Amino acid sequence: MNAEHGITINQVSRSFTGRGTLVQALSDVSLDCPEGSFTALIGPSGCGKSTLLRLALGLDAPDSGQVLISGMTPQAAAKSGKTGVAFQDAALMPWRTVEDNILLPLDVLGRKRSAYHDEVAKLVKLVGLDGFEKALPGELSGGMRQRAAIARALVTRPEILFLDEPFGALDQILRRQMNVELQRIWMESNATTLLVTHGIDEAIFLADRVVVMQSKPGRISRIIDVPFDRPRTPDLFAHPTFHALEKEIAEALDGH
Ligand SMILES: Nc1ncnc2c1ncn2[C@@H]1O[C@H](COP(=O)(O)OP(=O)(O)OP(=O)(O)O)[C@@H](O)[C@H]1O
């Protein structure tokens, strides 16, 4: 495993001034996500999760410290298609078909669509949307829209995948089904993945380790390793070790 090809966050700080007060959104945050790893980031509202994601996507710059994505600056990584991202609300373009939404990052990067014909067909199959290539987002269920968003995030074959609360809007049953699906997709894609979530169970089910953050200032307070082999199955949600980890993370979130 080599952090050079994963995500390296080195002593990153970022503050904002809003309405006369200084908010330390991130204070001295360091985190290495080795190549091929799956890390879940969990923390209370305002602990800096979105800020960290924005820095890793090159949409914002730290006041001090450094973020490296596959050994490159976040901007360079995004421009070269090494970064894929899927957000909570799927953010699909309503007038574009599923296929055209999946192709969107290629249009943005100025790449030829024709070179990706096979890749898109493979991705549609991977996320279980065969037959819906020509459907519009409004014709899909919430879970299907999220799957389309994940396919879109994977279309450039990114080395690094960022998932920001991808299933936050779904009900518990569907979310667990999607967790199983995401595990399968992730195992095939090999992408180094950082998942931002509010779901303790989702974090444990999917990740190699769970990073717990605290706010004021935004910082990492605990890193908890998840010991389960893969593929993980839904019966894991009832496993005693799973419950013990849930408790440990809940306590870490409460500041214990
Ligand atoms: N552009 C900005 N201007 C002013 N303050 C900001 C800005 N961006 C973030 N903040 C502040 O920085 C802190 C961290 O915000 P951030 O959105 O990163 O938290 P979060 O953990 O993603 O929260 P949530 O779980 O609610 O999305 C908050 O106090 C927020 O108000």
The ligand as a Gaussian input file, in Angstrom:
#p B3LYP/6-31G(d) Opt

LIG

0 1
 N      -17.514000      29.497000       3.079000
 C      -17.679000      29.551000       4.397000
 N      -17.793000      30.730000       5.034000
 C      -17.950000      30.808000       6.380000
 N      -17.981000      29.721000       7.187000
 C      -17.873000      28.520000       6.602000
 C      -17.726000      28.359000       5.197000
 N      -17.644000      27.039000       4.917000
 C      -17.747000      26.387000       6.104000
 N      -17.873000      27.280000       7.112000
 C      -17.976000      26.941000       8.553000
 O      -16.991000      25.989000       8.844000
 C      -17.499000      24.991000       9.721000
 C      -17.389000      23.618000       9.072000
 O      -18.349000      23.549000       8.008000
 P      -18.546000      22.237000       7.113000
 O      -19.621000      22.551000       6.115000
 O      -17.245000      21.798000       6.590000
 O      -19.085000      21.185000       8.185000
 P      -19.727000      19.732000       7.969000
 O      -19.046000      18.837000       8.931000
 O      -19.661000      19.365000       6.538000
 O      -21.233000      19.953000       8.406000
 P      -22.573000      19.182000       7.913000
 O      -22.477000      17.775000       8.448000
 O      -23.658000      19.971000       8.567000
 O      -22.601000      19.264000       6.419000
 C      -18.919000      25.394000      10.061000
 O      -18.928000      26.110000      11.275000
 C      -19.305000      26.310000       8.902000
 O      -20.251000      27.262000       9.322000

